Amino acid sequence: MSSMTGPMVEIGTLIIQTLGSLYLLVVMLRFLFQLVRADFYNPLSQFVVKATNPLLIPLRKVVPGIYGIDVASLILALIVQYIAIQLTAFVFGFGVINPIHVLMWAAVGILSLTANIFFWGLLIMVIASWVAPQSYNPALLLIRQLVEPVCTPFRRLIPPMGGLDISIIFAFLALNVVQILIKYLAGMVGINSQISHLVLGI
């Protein structure tokens, strides 16, 4: 599989990947915020809701939730990934790619993005614990609600010692293990260095 090059290809790819990545991030945040029961009335939560409702509300009419899991958000994330991959493939001159392959790549991209969201969320909380430990910033409150379920299992096994919470270190370690597994999964479904330019979140 060979690709075209040139400024128009780079510009087209930049636009598709940037807009696609931003919207995919918002959709996945909508899914994760609902999964962890984050504060719905937080200003950032409201932004995420308003940004995703136009596409998500019609989709929910045909894709109901299952056991409290917002399946429609995951389907929407797959659709965004699928469209972005196919559009980027067109820009590169690849033509239409096998839909089964695209769906597998899209799923792996979503897994990778989710791991990255938690990684950066944990990193922000570590930095905030040093520079603004008592902050009530809406963004920090929301991030704290998001990453808390990741830290809680480790905190039960390793309670704070001398006021120092080291559970987050093990949460980082677990996320690194997950990211390694996702990397190998990407290879198994055919995401090489060339294909990775098509997939959001990789």
Backbone as a printed PyTorch tensor [residue, N CA C, xyz], in Angstrom:
tensor([[[  0.8520,  -1.2000,   0.0000],
         [  0.0000,   0.0000,   0.0000],
         [  0.8790,   1.2390,   0.0000]],

        [[  0.8330,   2.0150,  -1.0900],
         [  1.6420,   3.2240,  -1.2000],
         [  0.7460,   4.4340,  -1.1070]],

        [[  1.2930,   5.5400,  -0.6320],
         [  0.4810,   6.7380,  -0.4250],
         [  0.9790,   7.8920,  -1.2670]],

        [[  0.0880,   8.8410,  -1.5270],
         [  0.4460,  10.0530,  -2.2300],
         [  1.0970,  11.0180,  -1.2510]],

        [[  1.8810,  11.9460,  -1.7780],
         [  2.5040,  12.9640,  -0.9430],
         [  2.2760,  14.3240,  -1.5730]],

        [[  2.5360,  15.3620,  -0.8130],
         [  2.3560,  16.7180,  -1.3050],
         [  1.6670,  17.5750,  -0.2740]],

        [[  1.7070,  18.9090,  -0.4570],
         [  1.1240,  19.8140,   0.5470],
         [ -0.3760,  19.6330,   0.7340]],

        [[ -1.1220,  19.3700,  -0.3500],
         [ -2.5640,  19.2080,  -0.2240],
         [ -2.9140,  17.9530,   0.5690]],

        [[ -2.1050,  16.9080,   0.3940],
         [ -2.3100,  15.6780,   1.1670],
         [ -2.0840,  15.9520,   2.6480]],

        [[ -1.0100,  16.6830,   2.9480],
         [ -0.7070,  16.9970,   4.3440],
         [ -1.7830,  17.8880,   4.9600]],

        [[ -2.2570,  18.8750,   4.1890],
         [ -3.2850,  19.7770,   4.7040],
         [ -4.5860,  19.0240,   4.9360]],

        [[ -4.9760,  18.2000,   3.9580],
         [ -6.2000,  17.4200,   4.0960],
         [ -6.1400,  16.4790,   5.2820]],

        [[ -4.9960,  15.8100,   5.4280],
         [ -4.8120,  14.8930,   6.5570],
         [ -4.8660,  15.6370,   7.8850]],

        [[ -4.2190,  16.8080,   7.9260],
         [ -4.2130,  17.6160,   9.1510],
         [ -5.6340,  17.9940,   9.5710]],

        [[ -6.4400,  18.4450,   8.6090],
         [ -7.8120,  18.8710,   8.9200],
         [ -8.6490,  17.6910,   9.4030]],

        [[ -8.5960,  16.5730,   8.6750],
         [ -9.4060,  15.4000,   9.0350],
         [ -8.9870,  14.8510,  10.3940]],

        [[ -7.6800,  14.6970,  10.5860],
         [ -7.1840,  14.1000,  11.8310],
         [ -7.4250,  15.0060,  13.0300]],

        [[ -7.2570,  16.3130,  12.8500],
         [ -7.4540,  17.2410,  13.9680],
         [ -8.9200,  17.3000,  14.3910]],

        [[ -9.8160,  17.5460,  13.4120],
         [-11.2350,  17.6440,  13.7330],
         [-11.7760,  16.3010,  14.2250]],

        [[-11.3430,  15.2200,  13.5680],
         [-11.7920,  13.8890,  13.9830],
         [-11.3260,  13.5470,  15.3820]],

        [[-10.0680,  13.8490,  15.6870],
         [ -9.5140,  13.5360,  17.0090],
         [-10.2170,  14.3220,  18.1010]],

        [[-10.4830,  15.6010,  17.8430],
         [-11.1500,  16.4300,  18.8460],
         [-12.5520,  15.9190,  19.1350]],

        [[-13.2920,  15.5990,  18.0750],
         [-14.6610,  15.1370,  18.3090],
         [-14.6690,  13.7400,  18.9290]],

        [[-13.7510,  12.8880,  18.4980],
         [-13.6650,  11.5570,  19.0980],
         [-13.3400,  11.6580,  20.5850]],

        [[-12.4570,  12.5740,  20.9450],
         [-12.1240,  12.7900,  22.3560],
         [-13.3580,  13.2030,  23.1420]],

        [[-14.1440,  14.1180,  22.5870],
         [-15.3540,  14.5800,  23.2710],
         [-16.3490,  13.4380,  23.4410]],

        [[-16.5130,  12.6240,  22.3900],
         [-17.4470,  11.4970,  22.4630],
         [-17.0110,  10.4980,  23.5240]],

        [[-15.7140,  10.1900,  23.5800],
         [-15.2200,   9.2250,  24.5620],
         [-15.2960,   9.7870,  25.9790]],

        [[-15.1040,  11.0950,  26.1160],
         [-15.2860,  11.7080,  27.4320],
         [-16.7400,  11.6020,  27.8690]],

        [[-17.6590,  11.7690,  26.9320],
         [-19.0930,  11.6080,  27.2450],
         [-19.3460,  10.1960,  27.7730]],

        [[-18.7770,   9.2070,  27.1030],
         [-18.9460,   7.8140,  27.5250],
         [-18.3340,   7.5750,  28.9010]],

        [[-17.1150,   8.0600,  29.1060],
         [-16.4030,   7.8040,  30.3590],
         [-17.0220,   8.5640,  31.5270]],

        [[-17.4500,   9.8070,  31.3010],
         [-18.0780,  10.5820,  32.3690],
         [-19.3480,   9.8880,  32.8600]],

        [[-20.1140,   9.3450,  31.9180],
         [-21.3280,   8.6430,  32.3210],
         [-20.9830,   7.3330,  33.0170]],

        [[-19.9120,   6.6710,  32.5530],
         [-19.5170,   5.3880,  33.1310],
         [-19.1050,   5.5440,  34.5940]],

        [[-18.3810,   6.6330,  34.9120],
         [-17.9050,   6.8370,  36.2880],
         [-18.8680,   7.7010,  37.1040]],

        [[-20.0070,   8.0540,  36.4940],
         [-21.0220,   8.8820,  37.1610],
         [-20.4430,  10.2270,  37.6030]],

        [[-19.7350,  10.8740,  36.6830],
         [-19.1640,  12.1910,  36.9670],
         [-20.2790,  13.2300,  37.0840]],

        [[-19.9440,  14.3800,  37.6500],
         [-20.9140,  15.4470,  37.8920],
         [-21.4910,  15.9530,  36.5660]],

        [[-22.7690,  15.6970,  36.3670],
         [-23.4380,  16.0910,  35.1180],
         [-23.5290,  17.6080,  34.9850]],

        [[-23.5690,  18.3190,  36.1110],
         [-23.7630,  19.7670,  36.0760],
         [-22.4480,  20.5460,  36.0530]],

        [[-21.3250,  19.8460,  36.0290],
         [-20.0450,  20.5160,  35.8580],
         [-20.0480,  21.2300,  34.5060]],

        [[-19.5330,  22.4630,  34.4320],
         [-19.5530,  23.2040,  33.1540],
         [-18.9180,  22.4280,  31.9960]],

        [[-17.8410,  21.7080,  32.2680],
         [-17.2030,  20.9370,  31.2030],
         [-18.0580,  19.7460,  30.7940]],

        [[-18.7270,  19.1410,  31.7590],
         [-19.6560,  18.0540,  31.4340],
         [-20.7680,  18.5580,  30.5350]],

        [[-21.2740,  19.7570,  30.8430],
         [-22.3280,  20.3390,  30.0280],
         [-21.8590,  20.6220,  28.6020]],

        [[-20.6000,  21.0620,  28.4700],
         [-20.0450,  21.2820,  27.1310],
         [-19.9950,  19.9780,  26.3450]],

        [[-19.5180,  18.9130,  27.0000],
         [-19.4230,  17.6040,  26.3470],
         [-20.8030,  17.1200,  25.9260]],

        [[-21.7770,  17.2960,  26.8100],
         [-23.1440,  16.8650,  26.5070],
         [-23.7000,  17.6270,  25.3080]],

        [[-23.5440,  18.9460,  25.3050],
         [-24.0940,  19.7610,  24.2220],
         [-23.3840,  19.4860,  22.8960]],

        [[-22.0910,  19.1590,  22.9640],
         [-21.3360,  18.8930,  21.7350],
         [-21.6930,  17.5520,  21.1180]],

        [[-22.1340,  16.6150,  21.9320],
         [-22.4190,  15.2670,  21.4190],
         [-23.9030,  14.9810,  21.2240]],

        [[-24.7690,  15.7420,  21.8580],
         [-26.2080,  15.4670,  21.7860],
         [-26.7840,  15.4430,  20.3660]],

        [[-26.3820,  16.3660,  19.4720],
         [-26.9870,  16.3620,  18.1400],
         [-26.8740,  15.0260,  17.4100]],

        [[-25.7820,  14.3060,  17.5940],
         [-25.6160,  13.0050,  16.9510],
         [-26.0160,  11.8550,  17.8750]],

        [[-25.8360,  12.0670,  19.1710],
         [-26.0480,  10.9660,  20.1110],
         [-27.5290,  10.7070,  20.3920]],

        [[-28.3250,  11.7540,  20.4880],
         [-29.7500,  11.5730,  20.8010],
         [-30.4640,  10.7440,  19.7260]],

        [[-30.2880,  11.0500,  18.4250],
         [-30.9270,  10.1870,  17.4090],
         [-30.4060,   8.7470,  17.4510]],

        [[-29.1090,   8.5890,  17.7350],
         [-28.5190,   7.2570,  17.7700],
         [-29.0620,   6.4370,  18.9290]],

        [[-29.3480,   7.1010,  20.0480],
         [-29.8740,   6.3910,  21.2240],
         [-31.2780,   5.8330,  20.9900]],

        [[-31.9760,   6.3700,  20.0060],
         [-33.3050,   5.8600,  19.6970],
         [-33.2540,   4.4540,  19.1090]],

        [[-32.1030,   4.1020,  18.5080],
         [-31.9560,   2.7710,  17.9080],
         [-30.9130,   1.9170,  18.6350]],

        [[-30.0870,   2.5520,  19.4860],
         [-29.0550,   1.8210,  20.2370],
         [-29.2410,   2.1120,  21.7170]],

        [[-30.0030,   1.2870,  22.4330],
         [-30.2420,   1.5310,  23.8640],
         [-29.0130,   1.1980,  24.7070]],

        [[-28.9940,   1.7450,  25.9070],
         [-27.9270,   1.4070,  26.8460],
         [-28.1090,   0.0090,  27.4000]],

        [[-27.0160,  -0.5790,  27.8860],
         [-27.0410,  -1.9230,  28.4590],
         [-26.3980,  -1.8800,  29.8390]],

        [[-27.1860,  -2.1840,  30.8720],
         [-26.6870,  -2.2050,  32.2560],
         [-25.9840,  -0.8910,  32.6260]],

        [[-26.5620,   0.2160,  32.2020],
         [-26.0000,   1.5090,  32.5470],
         [-24.8410,   1.9450,  31.6780]],

        [[-24.4760,   1.1310,  30.6860],
         [-23.3720,   1.4730,  29.7850],
         [-23.9380,   2.1810,  28.5550]],

        [[-23.3870,   3.3350,  28.2350],
         [-23.8640,   4.1350,  27.1180],
         [-23.3150,   3.5680,  25.8060]],

        [[-23.9610,   2.5330,  25.3120],
         [-23.4960,   1.8520,  24.1020],
         [-23.5290,   2.7840,  22.8920]],

        [[-24.5050,   3.6850,  22.8620],
         [-24.6250,   4.6010,  21.7300],
         [-23.3740,   5.4680,  21.5750]],

        [[-22.7820,   5.8770,  22.6900],
         [-21.5550,   6.6810,  22.6240],
         [-20.4170,   5.8820,  21.9990]],

        [[-20.3200,   4.6040,  22.3540],
         [-19.2780,   3.7600,  21.7690],
         [-19.5070,   3.5710,  20.2690]],

        [[-20.7540,   3.3780,  19.8810],
         [-21.0730,   3.2380,  18.4550],
         [-20.7300,   4.5250,  17.7070]],

        [[-21.0650,   5.6700,  18.3210],
         [-20.7370,   6.9490,  17.7020],
         [-19.2270,   7.1180,  17.5600]],

        [[-18.4740,   6.6940,  18.5780],
         [-17.0110,   6.7620,  18.5110],
         [-16.4880,   5.9060,  17.3580]],

        [[-17.0460,   4.7120,  17.1930],
         [-16.6450,   3.8460,  16.0830],
         [-16.9640,   4.4920,  14.7370]],

        [[-18.1170,   5.1350,  14.6510],
         [-18.5090,   5.7960,  13.3960],
         [-17.5460,   6.9310,  13.0670]],

        [[-17.2050,   7.7460,  14.0790],
         [-16.2620,   8.8500,  13.8740],
         [-14.9180,   8.3100,  13.4080]],

        [[-14.4430,   7.2570,  14.0750],
         [-13.1810,   6.6310,  13.6820],
         [-13.2560,   6.1120,  12.2550]],

        [[-14.3350,   5.4100,  11.9470],
         [-14.4920,   4.7940,  10.6250],
         [-14.4350,   5.8610,   9.5320]],

        [[-15.1900,   6.9420,   9.7160],
         [-15.2270,   8.0070,   8.7130],
         [-13.8600,   8.6650,   8.5670]],

        [[-13.2040,   8.9380,   9.7100],
         [-11.8940,   9.5900,   9.6720],
         [-10.8620,   8.7090,   8.9640]],

        [[-10.8920,   7.4120,   9.2290],
         [ -9.9360,   6.4990,   8.5880],
         [-10.1660,   6.4510,   7.0790]],

        [[-11.4160,   6.3000,   6.6710],
         [-11.7160,   6.2110,   5.2390],
         [-11.4080,   7.5260,   4.5230]],

        [[-11.7420,   8.6580,   5.1400],
         [-11.4470,   9.9510,   4.5170],
         [ -9.9440,  10.1620,   4.3760]],

        [[ -9.2000,   9.8260,   5.4290],
         [ -7.7430,   9.9680,   5.3690],
         [ -7.1590,   9.0400,   4.3140]],

        [[ -7.7260,   7.8410,   4.1930],
         [ -7.2680,   6.8980,   3.1720],
         [ -7.5020,   7.4680,   1.7740]],

        [[ -8.6420,   8.1230,   1.5600],
         [ -8.9190,   8.7560,   0.2700],
         [ -7.8920,   9.8450,  -0.0280]],

        [[ -7.5850,  10.6650,   0.9900],
         [ -6.6240,  11.7530,   0.8020],
         [ -5.2590,  11.1910,   0.4160]],

        [[ -4.8770,  10.0630,   1.0340],
         [ -3.5980,   9.4370,   0.7340],
         [ -3.6100,   8.6690,  -0.5830]],

        [[ -4.7880,   8.4940,  -1.1530],
         [ -4.8790,   7.7760,  -2.4090],
         [ -5.0160,   6.2770,  -2.2570]],

        [[ -5.4230,   5.8110,  -1.0880],
         [ -5.5750,   4.3820,  -0.8530],
         [ -6.8970,   3.8370,  -1.3970]],

        [[ -7.8810,   4.7280,  -1.5880],
         [ -9.1980,   4.2640,  -1.9990],
         [ -9.9770,   3.7190,  -0.8200]],

        [[-11.0060,   2.9150,  -1.1110],
         [-11.8490,   2.3400,  -0.0640],
         [-11.1400,   1.1380,   0.5530]],

        [[-11.0250,   1.1510,   1.8920],
         [-10.3740,   0.0580,   2.6150],
         [-11.4390,  -0.9190,   3.0970]],

        [[-11.0750,  -2.1760,   3.1860],
         [-11.9860,  -3.2190,   3.6730],
         [-12.6460,  -2.7740,   4.9860]],

        [[-13.9790,  -2.6970,   5.0100],
         [-14.6850,  -2.2100,   6.2120],
         [-14.3630,  -3.0090,   7.4700]],

        [[-14.1520,  -4.3190,   7.3340],
         [-13.8150,  -5.1310,   8.5080],
         [-12.4870,  -4.6750,   9.1040]],

        [[-11.5060,  -4.4360,   8.2430],
         [-10.2070,  -3.9530,   8.7180],
         [-10.3490,  -2.5950,   9.3990]],

        [[-11.1360,  -1.7200,   8.7720],
         [-11.3200,  -0.3750,   9.3310],
         [-11.9660,  -0.4390,  10.7090]],

        [[-12.9650,  -1.2870,  10.8690],
         [-13.6310,  -1.4210,  12.1680],
         [-12.6760,  -1.9420,  13.2340]],

        [[-11.8240,  -2.9060,  12.8780],
         [-10.8400,  -3.4210,  13.8370],
         [ -9.8450,  -2.3390,  14.2150]],

        [[ -9.3700,  -1.5830,  13.2230],
         [ -8.4350,  -0.4970,  13.5110],
         [ -9.1040,   0.5690,  14.3690]],

        [[-10.3720,   0.8710,  14.0610],
         [-11.1050,   1.8800,  14.8230],
         [-11.2410,   1.4680,  16.2840]],

        [[-11.5570,   0.1990,  16.5220],
         [-11.7110,  -0.2900,  17.8930],
         [-10.4060,  -0.1810,  18.6720]],

        [[ -9.3000,  -0.5530,  18.0270],
         [ -7.9940,  -0.4570,  18.6940],
         [ -7.6410,   1.0030,  18.9640]],

        [[ -7.9630,   1.8770,  18.0140],
         [ -7.7160,   3.3010,  18.2140],
         [ -8.4790,   3.8560,  19.3980]],

        [[ -9.7220,   3.4080,  19.5680],
         [-10.5350,   3.8530,  20.7000],
         [ -9.9560,   3.3460,  22.0160]],

        [[ -9.4950,   2.0970,  22.0300],
         [ -8.8440,   1.5600,  23.2340],
         [ -7.6010,   2.3690,  23.5750]],

        [[ -6.8110,   2.6810,  22.5570],
         [ -5.5890,   3.4560,  22.7790],
         [ -5.9170,   4.8460,  23.3000]],

        [[ -6.9190,   5.4870,  22.7090],
         [ -7.3210,   6.8210,  23.1620],
         [ -7.8040,   6.7880,  24.6090]],

        [[ -8.5760,   5.7690,  24.9690],
         [ -9.0810,   5.6500,  26.3390],
         [ -7.9310,   5.5210,  27.3360]],

        [[ -6.9580,   4.6860,  26.9910],
         [ -5.7840,   4.5380,  27.8640],
         [ -5.0400,   5.8610,  27.9960]],

        [[ -4.9250,   6.5930,  26.8920],
         [ -4.2390,   7.8860,  26.9290],
         [ -4.9960,   8.9050,  27.7710]],

        [[ -6.3300,   8.8690,  27.7010],
         [ -7.1390,   9.7910,  28.5140],
         [ -6.8510,   9.5710,  29.9990]],

        [[ -6.8340,   8.3040,  30.4210],
         [ -6.5690,   8.0130,  31.8300],
         [ -5.1220,   8.3350,  32.1980]],

        [[ -4.1940,   8.0850,  31.2770],
         [ -2.7850,   8.3900,  31.5550],
         [ -2.6050,   9.8890,  31.8100]],

        [[ -3.1300,  10.7060,  30.8990],
         [ -2.9680,  12.1480,  31.0620],
         [ -3.7910,  12.6710,  32.2330]],

        [[ -4.9300,  12.0400,  32.4920],
         [ -5.7190,  12.4230,  33.6560],
         [ -4.9580,  12.1920,  34.9470]],

        [[ -4.3180,  11.0320,  35.0540],
         [ -3.5080,  10.7370,  36.2370],
         [ -2.3340,  11.6990,  36.3570]],

        [[ -1.6920,  11.9890,  35.2380],
         [ -0.5480,  12.9030,  35.2610],
         [ -0.9630,  14.2940,  35.7210]],

        [[ -2.1030,  14.7680,  35.2260],
         [ -2.6060,  16.0870,  35.6430],
         [ -2.9030,  16.1040,  37.1350]],

        [[ -3.4750,  15.0020,  37.6560],
         [ -3.7860,  14.9520,  39.0770],
         [ -2.5230,  14.9380,  39.9310]],

        [[ -1.4800,  14.2730,  39.4700],
         [ -0.2030,  14.2650,  40.2030],
         [  0.3560,  15.6860,  40.2750]],

        [[  0.3620,  16.3740,  39.1340],
         [  0.8850,  17.7430,  39.1000],
         [  0.0140,  18.6640,  39.9620]],

        [[ -1.3090,  18.5000,  39.8480],
         [ -2.2240,  19.3530,  40.6230],
         [ -2.0770,  19.1200,  42.1220]],

        [[ -1.7570,  17.8820,  42.5290],
         [ -1.6030,  17.5870,  43.9550],
         [ -0.4230,  18.3340,  44.5590]],

        [[  0.5220,  18.7370,  43.7020],
         [  1.6850,  19.4810,  44.1780],
         [  1.4760,  20.9900,  44.0960]],

        [[  0.8650,  21.4560,  43.0040],
         [  0.7710,  22.9050,  42.7940],
         [ -0.5690,  23.4850,  43.2380]],

        [[ -1.6250,  22.6710,  43.2490],
         [ -2.9450,  23.1810,  43.6590],
         [ -3.7470,  22.0730,  44.3250]],

        [[ -3.2820,  21.6010,  45.4940],
         [ -3.9290,  20.4420,  46.1310],
         [ -5.3670,  20.6780,  46.5790]],

        [[ -5.7290,  21.9190,  46.8630],
         [ -7.0790,  22.2240,  47.3530],
         [ -7.9260,  22.9300,  46.3080]],

        [[ -7.5270,  22.8050,  45.0450],
         [ -8.2230,  23.5300,  43.9880],
         [ -9.6300,  22.9750,  43.7540]],

        [[-10.5580,  23.8940,  43.4870],
         [-11.9280,  23.5150,  43.1390],
         [-12.2310,  23.8560,  41.6800]],

        [[-11.1680,  23.9290,  40.8850],
         [-11.3360,  24.1790,  39.4590],
         [-12.2340,  23.1060,  38.8550]],

        [[-13.2560,  23.4870,  38.0800],
         [-14.1840,  22.4900,  37.5140],
         [-13.4960,  21.3930,  36.7080]],

        [[-12.4410,  21.7700,  35.9670],
         [-11.7280,  20.7720,  35.1600],
         [-11.0250,  19.7580,  36.0480]],

        [[-10.3760,  20.2360,  37.1220],
         [ -9.6710,  19.3190,  38.0220],
         [-10.6520,  18.4230,  38.7800]],

        [[-11.7790,  18.9850,  39.1820],
         [-12.7900,  18.1760,  39.8710],
         [-13.2970,  17.0520,  38.9660]],

        [[-13.4950,  17.3670,  37.6990],
         [-13.9970,  16.3750,  36.7510],
         [-12.9470,  15.3070,  36.4730]],

        [[-11.6950,  15.7330,  36.3250],
         [-10.6060,  14.7750,  36.0920],
         [-10.4420,  13.8570,  37.2990]],

        [[-10.5700,  14.4370,  38.4900],
         [-10.4640,  13.6280,  39.7090],
         [-11.5590,  12.5630,  39.7560]],

        [[-12.7730,  12.9390,  39.3840],
         [-13.8690,  11.9630,  39.3490],
         [-13.6210,  10.8850,  38.2990]],

        [[-12.9620,  11.2650,  37.2130],
         [-12.7010,  10.3170,  36.1260],
         [-11.6630,   9.2780,  36.5150]],

        [[-10.5670,   9.7160,  37.1490],
         [ -9.4610,   8.7940,  37.4250],
         [ -9.5990,   8.0640,  38.7510]],

        [[-10.4930,   8.5370,  39.6090],
         [-10.6400,   7.9120,  40.9230],
         [-10.9360,   6.4150,  40.8370]],

        [[-11.8280,   5.9520,  39.9390],
         [-12.0800,   4.5050,  39.8530],
         [-10.8500,   3.6940,  39.4720]],

        [[ -9.8860,   4.3250,  38.7930],
         [ -8.6460,   3.6240,  38.4300],
         [ -7.7520,   3.4680,  39.6540]],

        [[ -7.7290,   4.4850,  40.5050],
         [ -6.8460,   4.4700,  41.6730],
         [ -7.4260,   3.6800,  42.8530]],

        [[ -8.7480,   3.6520,  42.9720],
         [ -9.3880,   3.0450,  44.1410],
         [ -8.9550,   1.6010,  44.4040]],

        [[ -8.9300,   0.7030,  43.3940],
         [ -8.5200,  -0.6850,  43.6780],
         [ -7.1050,  -0.7750,  44.2450]],

        [[ -6.2000,   0.0680,  43.7480],
         [ -4.8220,   0.0480,  44.2500],
         [ -4.7360,   0.6670,  45.6390]],

        [[ -5.5830,   1.6560,  45.9020],
         [ -5.5860,   2.2990,  47.2200],
         [ -6.0850,   1.3360,  48.2960]],

        [[ -6.9880,   0.4220,  47.9030],
         [ -7.4650,  -0.5780,  48.8680],
         [ -6.3600,  -1.5640,  49.2150]],

        [[ -5.5220,  -1.8810,  48.2210],
         [ -4.4170,  -2.8070,  48.4630],
         [ -3.2480,  -2.1280,  49.1520]],

        [[ -3.0130,  -0.8530,  48.7810],
         [ -1.8660,  -0.1180,  49.3230],
         [ -2.3690,   1.2130,  49.8720]],

        [[ -2.8060,   1.2470,  51.1330],
         [ -3.3240,   2.4970,  51.7040],
         [ -2.2140,   3.5440,  51.8180]],

        [[ -2.5910,   4.8310,  51.8840],
         [ -1.5910,   5.9020,  52.0310],
         [ -0.6820,   5.6610,  53.2350]],

        [[  0.6070,   5.9020,  53.0240],
         [  1.5960,   5.7060,  54.0870],
         [  2.2270,   7.0420,  54.4350]],

        [[  2.0470,   7.4540,  55.6740],
         [  2.6000,   8.7290,  56.1100],
         [  2.0400,   9.9050,  55.3370]],

        [[  0.7880,   9.7820,  54.9270],
         [  0.1640,  10.8540,  54.1600],
         [  0.5060,  10.8410,  52.6880]],

        [[  1.3420,   9.8780,  52.2620],
         [  1.7420,   9.7850,  50.8560],
         [  0.9680,   8.6730,  50.1640]],

        [[  0.2230,   9.0490,  49.1460],
         [ -0.5890,   8.0920,  48.3980],
         [  0.2240,   7.5910,  47.2030]],

        [[  0.7120,   6.3430,  47.3110],
         [  1.5290,   5.7880,  46.2250],
         [  0.7070,   4.8940,  45.2930]],

        [[ -0.6080,   4.8340,  45.5430],
         [ -1.4500,   3.9970,  44.6880],
         [ -1.4110,   4.4620,  43.2410]],

        [[ -1.2090,   5.7680,  43.0510],
         [ -1.1990,   6.3080,  41.6930],
         [ -0.0150,   5.7730,  40.8880]],

        [[  1.0780,   5.4270,  41.5890],
         [  2.2390,   4.8430,  40.8970],
         [  1.8540,   3.5040,  40.2870]],

        [[  1.1060,   2.7160,  41.0400],
         [  0.6810,   1.4060,  40.5400],
         [ -0.3960,   1.5550,  39.4650]],

        [[ -1.1810,   2.6280,  39.5610],
         [ -2.1550,   2.9010,  38.5040],
         [ -1.4350,   3.2270,  37.1940]],

        [[ -0.3730,   4.0200,  37.2800],
         [  0.4490,   4.3140,  36.1050],
         [  1.0580,   3.0320,  35.5370]],

        [[  1.5500,   2.1830,  36.4260],
         [  2.1610,   0.9260,  35.9960],
         [  1.1380,   0.0570,  35.2630]],

        [[ -0.0670,  -0.0310,  35.8160],
         [ -1.1260,  -0.8200,  35.1800],
         [ -1.4800,  -0.2550,  33.8130]],

        [[ -1.5400,   1.0780,  33.7120],
         [ -1.8580,   1.6950,  32.4310],
         [ -0.7620,   1.4500,  31.3980]],

        [[  0.4810,   1.4500,  31.8480],
         [  1.5880,   1.1570,  30.9310],
         [  1.4870,  -0.2730,  30.4070]],

        [[  1.0980,  -1.1940,  31.2760],
         [  0.8950,  -2.5870,  30.8480],
         [ -0.2170,  -2.6560,  29.8070]],

        [[ -1.3160,  -1.9410,  30.0640],
         [ -2.4360,  -1.9080,  29.1190],
         [ -1.9950,  -1.3350,  27.7780]],

        [[ -1.1980,  -0.2620,  27.8160],
         [ -0.7400,   0.3580,  26.5750],
         [  0.1670,  -0.5830,  25.7810]],

        [[  0.9720,  -1.3710,  26.4730],
         [  1.8180,  -2.3590,  25.7880],
         [  0.9490,  -3.4210,  25.1200]],

        [[ -0.0820,  -3.8820,  25.8350],
         [ -0.9860,  -4.8820,  25.2640],
         [ -1.7250,  -4.3230,  24.0500]],

        [[ -2.1370,  -3.0550,  24.1300],
         [ -2.8250,  -2.4250,  23.0020],
         [ -1.8760,  -2.3210,  21.8070]],

        [[ -0.6220,  -2.0190,  22.0750],
         [  0.3730,  -1.9270,  20.9980],
         [  0.4970,  -3.2560,  20.2600]],

        [[  0.5440,  -4.3620,  21.0200],
         [  0.6370,  -5.6820,  20.3890],
         [ -0.6740,  -6.0440,  19.6820]],

        [[ -1.7960,  -5.6300,  20.2470],
         [ -3.0840,  -5.8650,  19.5940],
         [ -3.1420,  -5.1230,  18.2660]],

        [[ -2.6020,  -3.9010,  18.2500],
         [ -2.5690,  -3.1180,  17.0150],
         [ -1.7930,  -3.8540,  15.9290]],

        [[ -0.6780,  -4.4450,  16.3170],
         [  0.0990,  -5.2150,  15.3540],
         [ -0.6520,  -6.4310,  14.8420]],

        [[ -1.4200,  -7.0560,  15.7120],
         [ -2.1720,  -8.2580,  15.3360],
         [ -3.2610,  -7.9570,  14.3070]],

        [[ -3.8440,  -6.7450,  14.3610],
         [ -4.9090,  -6.4040,  13.4130],
         [ -4.3750,  -5.6290,  12.2100]],

        [[ -3.0550,  -5.5670,  12.0970],
         [ -2.4540,  -4.9880,  10.8970],
         [ -2.1700,  -3.5110,  10.9320]],

        [[ -2.1480,  -2.9000,  12.1150],
         [ -1.8150,  -1.4780,  12.1990],
         [ -0.2970,  -1.3290,  12.2500]],

        [[  0.2980,  -1.0800,  11.0940],
         [  1.7380,  -0.8560,  11.0220],
         [  2.0240,   0.6440,  11.0390]],

        [[  3.2590,   1.0350,  10.7940],
         [  3.6350,   2.4520,  10.8630],
         [  2.8910,   3.2910,   9.8410]],

        [[  2.5420,   2.6890,   8.7000],
         [  1.8160,   3.4200,   7.6650],
         [  0.3380,   3.5640,   8.0170]],

        [[ -0.2640,   2.4790,   8.4710],
         [ -1.6910,   2.4970,   8.8280],
         [ -1.9370,   3.3760,  10.0500]],

        [[ -0.9710,   3.4550,  10.9460],
         [ -1.1630,   4.2310,  12.1700],
         [ -1.4530,   5.7080,  11.8780]],

        [[ -1.0350,   6.1860,  10.6960],
         [ -1.3190,   7.5790,  10.3250],
         [ -2.7900,   7.7820,  10.0010]],

        [[ -3.5000,   6.6950,   9.7700],
         [ -4.9180,   6.8000,   9.4390],
         [ -5.8140,   6.7650,  10.6750]],

        [[ -5.3350,   6.1200,  11.7380],
         [ -6.1760,   5.8030,  12.8850],
         [ -6.0520,   6.8670,  13.9670]],

        [[ -7.1920,   7.3950,  14.4190],
         [ -7.1940,   8.3790,  15.4930],
         [ -6.8960,   7.7110,  16.8230]],

        [[ -6.0860,   8.3630,  17.6400],
         [ -5.8250,   7.8580,  18.9920],
         [ -4.6000,   6.9750,  19.1090]],

        [[ -4.0180,   6.5710,  17.9610],
         [ -2.8360,   5.7060,  18.0090],
         [ -1.5870,   6.5480,  18.1980]]])
